[in-house]
Amino acid sequence: MSIGVDGAMAIGQTFVDSIVRRDWDRLAACFEADSTFRAVTPNENAFRDRAGRDAAAKQLRAWFGDADVTELVSCTVEPIEQRIHVGYRIHEHEPDGWYVVEQHAFFTPGTTGIAAMSLVCSGFIRVPA
């Protein structure tokens, strides 16, 4: 049995909050142990397929872990039938300057968390000084 819409939406919000706070353990806990994570980015190596909560959190940490300041610009968490849409825009400062990134994820809730997530990323777009 699934965690239900309200529980899934709460996990979606926790997912975003964990990225902004750089709380990688809390982020990993959003996923089920045997979850799948698929992402597409505008990079040369565009596709990321990860299996398991730790691998999913590690991928997200690789993208956001270098920031010393992370600001949430906007966030949407909403149900789409049996899936949940999570969209967020983040403004962050890394050692070489400011960036903006937007991601949209769609996840299938499991019994305790995210069972499967598909994510598309804008890429990290440098903000002119």
One Martini backbone bead per residue (centre of mass of N, CA, C, O) as a GRO file, in nm:
protein
  129
    1MET     BB    1   0.097   0.036   0.021
    2SER     BB    2   0.069   0.355  -0.003
    3ILE     BB    3   0.125   0.675   0.150
    4GLY     BB    4  -0.016   0.879  -0.005
    5VAL     BB    5  -0.069   1.199  -0.090
    6ASP     BB    6   0.015   1.353   0.167
    7GLY     BB    7   0.279   1.196   0.216
    8ALA     BB    8   0.405   1.254  -0.064
    9MET     BB    9   0.405   1.563  -0.043
   10ALA     BB   10   0.588   1.574   0.206
   11ILE     BB   11   0.829   1.439   0.067
   12GLY     BB   12   0.866   1.652  -0.152
   13GLN     BB   13   0.935   1.882   0.047
   14THR     BB   14   1.174   1.739   0.187
   15PHE     BB   15   1.348   1.712  -0.060
   16VAL     BB   16   1.393   2.015  -0.103
   17ASP     BB   17   1.487   2.096   0.182
   18SER     BB   18   1.740   1.910   0.176
   19ILE     BB   19   1.888   2.055  -0.047
   20VAL     BB   20   1.897   2.340   0.078
   21ARG     BB   21   2.036   2.216   0.356
   22ARG     BB   22   2.227   1.978   0.295
   23ASP     BB   23   2.063   1.697   0.381
   24TRP     BB   24   2.157   1.386   0.287
   25ASP     BB   25   2.015   1.194   0.484
   26ARG     BB   26   1.729   1.305   0.447
   27LEU     BB   27   1.719   1.259   0.147
   28ALA     BB   28   1.757   0.952   0.147
   29ALA     BB   29   1.492   0.904   0.325
   30CYS     BB   30   1.289   0.963   0.083
   31PHE     BB   31   1.385   0.690  -0.007
   32GLU     BB   32   1.382   0.388  -0.101
   33ALA     BB   33   1.604   0.138  -0.097
   34ASP     BB   34   1.490   0.036  -0.411
   35SER     BB   35   1.515   0.272  -0.579
   36THR     BB   36   1.469   0.495  -0.857
   37PHE     BB   37   1.694   0.708  -1.064
   38ARG     BB   38   1.619   0.956  -1.316
   39ALA     BB   39   1.824   1.162  -1.538
   40VAL     BB   40   1.837   1.481  -1.716
   41THR     BB   41   2.091   1.666  -1.886
   42PRO     BB   42   2.287   1.923  -2.066
   43ASN     BB   43   2.510   1.725  -2.095
   44GLU     BB   44   2.710   1.504  -2.240
   45ASN     BB   45   2.628   1.324  -1.985
   46ALA     BB   46   2.288   1.316  -1.959
   47PHE     BB   47   2.252   1.034  -1.813
   48ARG     BB   48   2.092   0.913  -1.503
   49ASP     BB   49   2.130   0.597  -1.330
   50ARG     BB   50   1.983   0.494  -1.019
   51ALA     BB   51   2.023   0.269  -0.731
   52GLY     BB   52   1.899   0.372  -0.459
   53ARG     BB   53   1.917   0.595  -0.206
   54ASP     BB   54   2.224   0.658  -0.199
   55ALA     BB   55   2.260   0.715  -0.505
   56ALA     BB   56   2.060   0.946  -0.526
   57ALA     BB   57   2.191   1.133  -0.311
   58LYS     BB   58   2.471   1.142  -0.444
   59GLN     BB   59   2.385   1.285  -0.702
   60LEU     BB   60   2.268   1.542  -0.570
   61ARG     BB   61   2.529   1.616  -0.420
   62ALA     BB   62   2.703   1.656  -0.674
   63TRP     BB   63   2.537   1.910  -0.761
   64PHE     BB   64   2.497   2.071  -0.450
   65GLY     BB   65   2.759   2.039  -0.246
   66ASP     BB   66   2.944   2.310  -0.324
   67ALA     BB   67   2.774   2.497  -0.182
   68ASP     BB   68   2.747   2.788   0.047
   69VAL     BB   69   2.476   2.885  -0.100
   70THR     BB   70   2.114   2.824  -0.064
   71GLU     BB   71   1.832   2.928  -0.263
   72LEU     BB   72   1.490   2.944  -0.265
   73VAL     BB   73   1.273   3.056  -0.517
   74SER     BB   74   1.100   2.789  -0.599
   75CYS     BB   75   0.793   2.579  -0.534
   76THR     BB   76   0.644   2.258  -0.633
   77VAL     BB   77   0.372   2.049  -0.501
   78GLU     BB   78   0.197   1.791  -0.694
   79PRO     BB   79  -0.054   1.609  -0.807
   80ILE     BB   80  -0.059   1.324  -1.059
   81GLU     BB   81  -0.236   1.124  -0.956
   82GLN     BB   82   0.006   0.872  -0.880
   83ARG     BB   83   0.181   1.126  -0.884
   84ILE     BB   84   0.460   1.356  -0.825
   85HIS     BB   85   0.526   1.697  -0.845
   86VAL     BB   86   0.860   1.853  -0.854
   87GLY     BB   87   0.941   2.200  -0.837
   88TYR     BB   88   1.259   2.388  -0.873
   89ARG     BB   89   1.438   2.687  -0.774
   90ILE     BB   90   1.790   2.766  -0.761
   91HIS     BB   91   2.015   2.969  -0.573
   92GLU     BB   92   2.378   2.958  -0.602
   93HIS     BB   93   2.692   2.936  -0.431
   94GLU     BB   94   3.007   2.900  -0.562
   95PRO     BB   95   3.341   2.935  -0.589
   96ASP     BB   96   3.276   3.076  -0.902
   97GLY     BB   97   2.970   3.156  -0.823
   98TRP     BB   98   2.660   3.216  -0.958
   99TYR     BB   99   2.354   3.013  -0.970
  100VAL     BB  100   2.100   2.859  -1.171
  101VAL     BB  101   1.839   2.607  -1.099
  102GLU     BB  102   1.618   2.370  -1.263
  103GLN     BB  103   1.373   2.128  -1.147
  104HIS     BB  104   1.194   1.827  -1.256
  105ALA     BB  105   0.986   1.598  -1.078
  106PHE     BB  106   0.875   1.250  -1.088
  107PHE     BB  107   0.689   1.050  -0.853
  108THR     BB  108   0.662   0.730  -0.700
  109PRO     BB  109   0.502   0.603  -0.453
  110GLY     BB  110   0.537   0.411  -0.181
  111THR     BB  111   0.540   0.288   0.147
  112THR     BB  112   0.792   0.513   0.253
  113GLY     BB  113   0.848   0.651  -0.041
  114ILE     BB  114   1.046   0.677  -0.302
  115ALA     BB  115   1.044   0.456  -0.576
  116ALA     BB  116   1.032   0.669  -0.829
  117MET     BB  117   1.246   0.887  -1.036
  118SER     BB  118   1.201   1.167  -1.258
  119LEU     BB  119   1.447   1.397  -1.405
  120VAL     BB  120   1.487   1.745  -1.493
  121CYS     BB  121   1.754   1.967  -1.608
  122SER     BB  122   1.886   2.288  -1.680
  123GLY     BB  123   2.123   2.346  -1.531
  124PHE     BB  124   2.401   2.542  -1.459
  125ILE     BB  125   2.348   2.890  -1.450
  126ARG     BB  126   2.519   3.158  -1.493
  127VAL     BB  127   2.548   3.454  -1.312
  128PRO     BB  128   2.602   3.758  -1.366
  129ALA     BB  129   2.791   4.007  -1.197
   0.00000   0.00000   0.00000
